[in-house]
Every structure is written in C-alpha cells, then in structure tokens.
Amino acid sequence: MKPFRLLVDYNVFQFIQTLRRFEQLEIHEHFDQSNEFPHHQKSLIEKDATGRDYFVSLRGTFAVKYWIDEWECEVKVIAIRLRDHRK
C-alpha cells in the first residue's frame, strides 16, 4: 500500500511554526505515522453537518484533527491544538 499524501491547512502550518523545536518534532513524528497508517492514528471520531467523519488523534501534547480522502489517497489535517488532559 502506498503512503497517503499529507495536506496541512495553512493555519496548522502557522501554529507549528510558533512551537518549540521539540514540539515541532513531536508533530512531525505524528505526521509521519499518519501518512503511513492514517486509520490507526484516530482516538476520536467527530461528524460534521454533512456526515463527514473527522478524526481526532490525541497523542502527546497535541490533538490533531483530520479527515481521510480515500479517493485521492490524502490525509487532510485541518486543525491542531494543545491537548486537554482533564478528565
């Protein structure tokens, strides 16, 4: 199976640039794994008004929201934020 192409929203890109180097590396590692196995990375599934599945991966310090475009073989990262660790 060929890896998925990773597309990152410009706002996500800008957010990553504000982070410390070790945080950037954490996200890059996450992106590398999402690129190879996007279905294995999801922790939560959210649906939008149209019924599209958005996956949220909770890993380390961050929550990454994305959707998988199977037709185009792309992982589309639409948001990233600091993870809320409260229970």
C-alpha positions in Angstrom: 0.0 0.0 0.0 1.4 3.4 -1.0 1.6 6.1 1.7 -1.1 8.7 1.8 -0.2 12.2 0.8 -0.3 14.7 3.7 -2.0 18.0 3.2 -1.8 20.6 6.0 -4.1 23.6 6.4 -2.1 26.9 6.4 -3.3 27.8 9.9 -1.9 24.5 11.2 1.4 25.3 9.4 1.5 28.7 11.1 0.7 27.2 14.5 3.5 24.7 14.2 6.0 27.5 13.4 5.2 29.1 16.8 6.2 25.9 18.7 9.5 25.0 20.3 11.7 22.7 18.3 10.9 19.5 20.4 7.2 20.2 20.0 7.6 20.6 16.2 9.5 17.2 16.1 6.6 15.6 18.1 4.1 16.8 15.5 6.4 15.8 12.6 6.7 12.3 14.0 2.9 12.1 14.3 2.5 13.3 10.7 5.0 10.6 9.5 2.9 7.9 11.2 -0.4 9.4 9.9 1.0 9.4 6.4 1.6 5.6 6.6 -1.3 4.5 8.7 -4.0 7.2 9.0 -6.7 4.9 10.2 -4.6 3.7 13.1 -4.0 7.1 14.5 -7.5 8.2 15.4 -8.6 8.5 19.0 -12.0 10.1 18.4 -14.4 10.5 15.5 -16.5 13.6 15.0 -19.1 14.2 12.3 -19.8 17.5 10.6 -23.3 18.6 9.5 -22.9 16.8 6.2 -22.0 13.5 7.9 -18.3 13.5 7.0 -16.1 11.8 9.5 -13.3 13.9 11.1 -10.7 12.0 13.1 -9.0 13.4 16.2 -5.7 11.9 17.2 -4.8 12.5 20.8 -1.1 11.9 21.2 1.5 13.5 23.4 0.8 17.2 23.9 -1.5 17.8 20.9 -4.8 16.9 19.4 -4.7 16.7 15.6 -8.0 16.9 13.6 -8.0 15.5 10.1 -10.0 13.6 7.5 -9.0 10.9 5.1 -9.7 11.3 1.4 -9.6 7.7 0.3 -10.3 8.6 -3.3 -7.3 10.9 -3.6 -5.2 8.9 -1.1 -4.7 12.0 1.1 -4.8 12.8 4.8 -6.0 16.4 5.2 -5.0 18.0 8.5 -7.5 20.8 9.3 -6.7 21.7 12.9 -4.3 21.2 15.7 -4.4 22.4 19.3 -2.9 21.7 22.6 -4.5 18.6 24.1 -6.8 19.0 27.0 -5.7 16.4 29.6 -8.6 17.0 32.0 -10.8 14.0 32.7 
